[in-house]
Amino acid sequence: VFLKSISIQGFKSFADKVKLELGQGLSVVVGPNGSGKSNVADAVRWVLGEQSAKNLRGGKMEDVIFAGSTVRRPVGMAEVSLTFDNSTGIFPLDFQEVTITRRVYRDGEGQFFINRAPCRLKDIHELFMDTGAGKEGFSIIGQGRVEEILNLKSEERRTLIEEASGITKYRMRKREALKRLDETEHNLERLEDIIHEIE
Ligand code: ATP
C-alpha cells in the first residue's frame, strides 16, 4: 500500500491545515521533542479508525482537537485525510486514488468518508482488512512496540506477519468453506439415514 499524502487540520498540535506529501520508499519525520512527530502517527492511527482515546495519548476522543495555544484560539473540528495510491487496484474501488477522511467535532460527533462520500467506520475497516495497513496492521509500530513484537511468541508473530502480508482473508475463507463442507457432509449422512429407513 502506497500512502501518498497525509492532510491534518485541527488535530492535536496542527491548528492549520498541513499536507505531508510522501514519496515512494522511505519517509522520515524529524523535529525537536514535543514538536508533533508522534502526533502525525496518532493522526494516521486515528483516521484508520482508532477508537481508544488512551491509545492516542488523550483522555477522551475530543482531546484530539487542537486545544489552543498562547497565540491561537482552539478550533472546533479535527480532520485528517490519508490519500493512497490505487493504481494497482489494491482497494476494490474504481478509483486511481483512495482518500479516507475522519472528522470529529467538539460535541463528540464524528464522521468518516471514503473519497468524500460519508461512510461507516466499518467500511473503513473492511477497506483495509488484509491490506496490512489497518490500524492493527504491521504498518504503524509505535514507540515501545518494537520490543513488544520482538517478545511475541512465534505463533503470535506469525499472525501479525500474515495480517500484514494479506493472507488472513484466505485463511478466514478457508475456515468458512471447511465449515460449510462439514455441514453438507452432515446433511448427506442424515439423508442416507432417511433413505435407509424408507428402503
Ligand atoms: P517526542 O520526540 O518528545 O516524542 P514529538 O515530536 O513526538 O515529541 P508529540 O508528542 O507528537 O511530539 O507532540 C506533543 C505536542 O503536541 C505537545 O506540545 C502538546 O502540547 C501538543 N498537543 C497535543 N494535543 C494537543 C491538542 N489537542 N491541542 C494542542 N496541542 C496539542
Boltz pocket constraint, residues with backbone or C-beta under 6 A from the ligand:
constraints:
  - pocket:
      binder: B
      contacts: [[A, 11], [A, 12], [A, 13], [A, 14], [A, 31], [A, 32], [A, 33], [A, 34], [A, 35], [A, 36], [A, 37], [A, 38], [A, 39], [A, 40], [A, 62], [A, 63], [A, 64], [A, 65], [A, 66], [A, 67], [A, 68]]
      max_distance: 6.0
